[in-house]
Amino acid sequence: MAKKESSTKNFVLRVDTETMEALEKWAADEFRSTNGQLQWIITEALKKSGRLKKTRSASS
Protein backbone atom coordinates (compact mmCIF):
# COMPACT_ATOMS: atom_id res chain seq x y z
CA MET A 1 0.00 0.00 0.00
CA ALA A 2 1.33 3.44 -0.93
CA LYS A 3 2.04 5.90 1.83
CA LYS A 4 -0.23 8.98 1.82
CA GLU A 5 1.55 12.30 1.47
CA SER A 6 0.54 14.82 4.09
CA SER A 7 0.12 18.47 3.20
CA THR A 8 0.98 19.48 6.75
CA LYS A 9 3.82 18.69 9.08
CA ASN A 10 3.50 18.53 12.87
CA PHE A 11 6.06 19.82 15.36
CA VAL A 12 6.28 20.86 19.01
CA LEU A 13 6.60 24.55 19.83
CA ARG A 14 7.44 25.79 23.30
CA VAL A 15 6.18 29.29 24.08
CA ASP A 16 6.31 31.19 27.34
CA THR A 17 3.01 31.82 29.12
CA GLU A 18 2.85 35.57 28.42
CA THR A 19 3.44 35.05 24.69
CA MET A 20 0.87 32.25 24.52
CA GLU A 21 -1.78 34.34 26.27
CA ALA A 22 -1.16 37.23 23.86
CA LEU A 23 -1.33 34.85 20.90
CA GLU A 24 -4.58 33.29 22.11
CA LYS A 25 -6.16 36.73 22.55
CA TRP A 26 -5.00 37.83 19.09
CA ALA A 27 -6.39 34.63 17.55
CA ALA A 28 -9.74 35.15 19.28
CA ASP A 29 -9.85 38.78 18.08
CA GLU A 30 -9.33 37.54 14.49
CA PHE A 31 -11.85 34.66 14.89
CA ARG A 32 -9.10 32.08 14.32
CA SER A 33 -7.84 29.11 16.30
CA THR A 34 -4.47 29.53 17.97
CA ASN A 35 -3.00 27.11 15.42
CA GLY A 36 -4.61 29.03 12.56
CA GLN A 37 -3.21 32.29 13.90
CA LEU A 38 0.30 30.83 14.10
CA GLN A 39 -0.01 29.54 10.52
CA TRP A 40 -1.15 32.97 9.35
CA ILE A 41 1.70 34.77 11.18
CA ILE A 42 4.30 32.41 9.76
CA THR A 43 2.89 32.60 6.22
CA GLU A 44 2.81 36.41 6.33
CA ALA A 45 6.41 36.56 7.59
CA LEU A 46 7.56 34.16 4.85
CA LYS A 47 5.77 36.20 2.15
CA LYS A 48 7.24 39.46 3.47
CA SER A 49 10.76 38.02 3.46
CA GLY A 50 10.35 36.56 -0.04
CA ARG A 51 10.99 33.03 1.22
CA LEU A 52 7.61 31.52 0.35
CA LYS A 53 7.30 29.97 -3.11
CA LYS A 54 4.63 31.59 -5.21
CA THR A 55 1.67 29.29 -5.82
CA ARG A 56 -0.99 29.58 -8.47
CA SER A 57 -4.27 30.91 -7.21
CA ALA A 58 -7.43 28.91 -7.86
CA SER A 59 -8.72 31.66 -10.16
CA SER A 60 -5.73 31.39 -12.56
KOLTIKOL-100974 format. One line per field, with one value per residue: residue number from 1; residue in three letters; x, y, z of N, C-alpha, C in turn. Coordinates in nm, 4 decimals, padded with zeros to 6 digits. Layout:
n = c(NUM	...)
res = c(ala	...)
n_xx = c(X	...)
n_yy = c(Y	...)
n_zz = c(Z	...)
ca_xx = c(X	...)
ca_yy = c(Y	...)
ca_zz = c(Z	...)
c_xx = c(X	...)
c_yy = c(Y	...)
c_zz = c(Z	...)
This chain:
n = c(1	2	3	4	5	6	7	8	9	10	11	12	13	14	15	16	17	18	19	20	21	22	23	24	25	26	27	28	29	30	31	32	33	34	35	36	37	38	39	40	41	42	43	44	45	46	47	48	49	50	51	52	53	54	55	56	57	58	59	60)
res = c(met	ala	lys	lys	glu	ser	ser	thr	lys	asn	phe	val	leu	arg	val	asp	thr	glu	thr	met	glu	ala	leu	glu	lys	trp	ala	ala	asp	glu	phe	arg	ser	thr	asn	gly	gln	leu	gln	trp	ile	ile	thr	glu	ala	leu	lys	lys	ser	gly	arg	leu	lys	lys	thr	arg	ser	ala	ser	ser)
n_xx = c(00.0851	00.0559	00.2129	00.0419	00.0761	00.1253	-00.0122	00.0528	00.2793	00.3683	00.4868	00.6540	00.6129	00.7503	00.6394	00.6531	00.4416	00.3281	00.3563	00.2012	-00.0547	-00.1008	-00.0996	-00.3200	-00.5264	-00.5060	-00.5646	-00.8320	-00.9463	-00.9286	-01.0954	-00.9890	-00.8399	-00.5863	-00.3797	-00.4371	-00.3891	-00.1139	-00.0222	-00.1017	00.0519	00.3134	00.3059	00.2601	00.4978	00.6864	00.6074	00.6554	00.9321	01.0106	01.0542	00.8691	00.7468	00.5896	00.2551	00.0096	-00.2991	-00.6381	-00.8065	-00.6602)
n_yy = c(-00.1186	00.2210	00.4997	00.7705	01.1100	01.3848	01.7091	01.8758	01.9339	01.8224	01.9630	02.0318	02.3178	02.5347	02.7845	03.0774	03.1580	03.4215	03.5065	03.3107	03.3612	03.6166	03.5519	03.3768	03.5566	03.7362	03.5608	03.4956	03.7504	03.7743	03.5797	03.3226	02.9962	02.9175	02.7717	02.8254	03.1001	03.1082	02.9793	03.1695	03.3953	03.2978	03.2388	03.4983	03.6271	03.4776	03.5379	03.8165	03.8218	03.7119	03.4416	03.2438	03.0175	03.1114	03.0354	02.9106	03.0762	02.9734	03.0918	03.1333)
n_zz = c(00.0000	-00.0834	00.0688	00.2148	00.1214	00.3279	00.3602	00.5565	00.8288	01.1452	01.4538	01.7671	01.9648	02.1905	02.4012	02.5960	02.8772	02.8833	02.6143	02.4874	02.5935	02.4849	02.2146	02.2005	02.2630	02.0472	01.8356	01.8996	01.8694	01.5944	01.5096	01.4765	01.5249	01.7679	01.6480	01.3777	01.3752	01.4282	01.1943	01.0046	01.0837	01.0437	00.7664	00.6612	00.7430	00.5983	00.3335	00.3333	00.3634	00.1288	00.1075	00.0665	-00.1674	-00.4672	-00.5344	-00.7606	-00.7895	-00.7292	-00.9076	-01.1375)
ca_xx = c(00.0000	00.1334	00.2036	-00.0234	00.1549	00.0543	00.0116	00.0976	00.3820	00.3500	00.6061	00.6282	00.6595	00.7440	00.6179	00.6309	00.3013	00.2855	00.3442	00.0873	-00.1775	-00.1165	-00.1326	-00.4579	-00.6161	-00.4999	-00.6388	-00.9744	-00.9854	-00.9335	-01.1855	-00.9100	-00.7845	-00.4470	-00.3004	-00.4613	-00.3208	00.0297	-00.0007	-00.1149	00.1698	00.4305	00.2894	00.2810	00.6412	00.7557	00.5770	00.7235	01.0761	01.0353	01.0989	00.7610	00.7301	00.4633	00.1671	-00.0985	-00.4267	-00.7431	-00.8719	-00.5727)
ca_yy = c(00.0000	00.3443	00.5901	00.8985	01.2300	01.4817	01.8469	01.9479	01.8687	01.8534	01.9824	02.0864	02.4553	02.5791	02.9292	03.1194	03.1820	03.5569	03.5055	03.2253	03.4336	03.7235	03.4851	03.3288	03.6731	03.7833	03.4633	03.5152	03.8778	03.7537	03.4662	03.2085	02.9112	02.9525	02.7107	02.9031	03.2290	03.0826	02.9537	03.2974	03.4772	03.2406	03.2597	03.6406	03.6557	03.4161	03.6197	03.9456	03.8022	03.6562	03.3030	03.1518	02.9968	03.1592	02.9289	02.9582	03.0909	02.8911	03.1660	03.1393)
ca_zz = c(00.0000	-00.0932	00.1835	00.1824	00.1472	00.4095	00.3199	00.6753	00.9082	01.2872	01.5359	01.9005	01.9829	02.3303	02.4077	02.7343	02.9119	02.8425	02.4687	02.4518	02.6266	02.3857	02.0895	02.2109	02.2547	01.9090	01.7553	01.9283	01.8084	01.4491	01.4889	01.4324	01.6300	01.7973	01.5421	01.2560	01.3898	01.4096	01.0522	00.9350	01.1180	00.9760	00.6220	00.6325	00.7591	00.4849	00.2153	00.3470	00.3460	-00.0039	00.1220	00.0351	-00.3108	-00.5213	-00.5816	-00.8472	-00.7211	-00.7860	-01.0158	-01.2559)
c_xx = c(00.0886	00.1084	00.1389	00.0703	00.0692	00.0867	00.0531	00.2015	00.3644	00.4838	00.5655	00.6877	00.6430	00.7387	00.5945	00.4853	00.2505	00.2640	00.2222	-00.0447	-00.2045	-00.1589	-00.2775	-00.5583	-00.6218	-00.5809	-00.7894	-01.0262	-01.0038	-01.0261	-01.1116	-00.8758	-00.6419	-00.3560	-00.3150	-00.3904	-00.1709	00.0614	-00.0060	00.0077	00.2927	00.4229	00.3154	00.4289	00.7215	00.7315	00.6569	00.8736	01.1120	01.0800	00.9913	00.7471	00.5943	00.3835	00.0595	-00.2260	-00.5307	-00.8098	-00.7875	-00.6011)
c_yy = c(00.1236	00.4315	00.7219	01.0135	01.3290	01.6226	01.9334	01.8657	01.9136	01.8738	02.0439	02.2265	02.4925	02.7318	02.9662	03.1607	03.3174	03.5638	03.4252	03.2945	03.5449	03.6641	03.4360	03.4441	03.7261	03.6904	03.4812	03.6439	03.8647	03.6377	03.3467	03.1222	02.9587	02.8960	02.7880	03.0373	03.2128	03.0571	03.0837	03.3860	03.4280	03.2633	03.4045	03.6779	03.5985	03.4933	03.7499	03.9332	03.7457	03.5109	03.2006	03.1416	03.0484	03.0394	02.9893	02.9719	03.0070	02.9600	03.1753	03.0301)
c_zz = c(00.0000	00.0290	00.1393	00.2133	00.2245	00.3607	00.4385	00.7494	01.0530	01.3554	01.6694	01.9083	02.1293	02.3324	02.5533	02.7540	02.8631	02.6906	02.4258	02.4807	02.5247	02.2513	02.0899	02.2015	02.1123	01.8184	01.7758	01.8644	01.6575	01.4110	01.4265	01.5525	01.6563	01.6888	01.4109	01.2593	01.3692	01.2625	00.9728	00.9587	01.0422	00.8257	00.5838	00.6425	00.6419	00.3556	00.2175	00.3210	00.2088	-00.0011	00.0884	-00.1158	-00.3526	-00.5695	-00.6676	-00.7667	-00.7953	-00.9048	-01.1416	-01.3524)
